Amino acid sequence: MHSDSAAPIVVLCLKEFNLKPQHFVPETLDDDERYVRDKTGGQIWYRCKHRTLYADTDRSQVVYHANYLRYFEFGRASLMRDVAYSYREIEESGYVYPIIEIGVTYYTPLYYDDAICIHTRPAVLERVRLRFDYVITNDSTDEIVCKGFTRHCAVNTSGVPVEVDEKTVRLWKIFPK
């Protein structure tokens, strides 16, 4: 549980910027709990669940902003492992995908022990770059916590940009439409 002293400050800051996300209404796709379709936008997302740790919070008792990037990684790695290939398998075949751009918009804070849903989808596939999109929601309230993306560049083990590998391309091909 969180302290009441930190919450008003965070909420006041968020209200001052008037950040209101578009609605996100996930509906289970074809009785497969791993996938949801956003009823408002129609996009399909892979969904995994996580619970925030005490170590994720900062002095103000909210989840530290950089930890949301760890949640994005958890969602991305879970999607890849569950749907296509693990990132480890891709690395073992000589490909690495460093992040070259990140974007996050925060809407409401998370606290210790909050149950969250991390929604991830393969968004853009280019010759040497790709992008994943994310929506994190509070599992108890369905409120959008944040939205974001990570953009990656395919490189070989020497760090030279190369075309996206076939295993990763397969993820884009088989992901439900």
Secondary structure, DSSP 8 states (H G I E B T S, - for coil): ---TTTHHHHHHHHHHTT-------EEEETTEEEEEEETTT--EEEEEEEE--GGGB-TTSBB-TTHHHHHHHHHHHHHHHHHS--HHHHHHTTEE--EEEEEEEE-S--BTT-EEEEEEEEEEE-SSEEEEEEEEEETTT--EEEEEEEEEE-EETTS-B----HHHHHHHHHS--
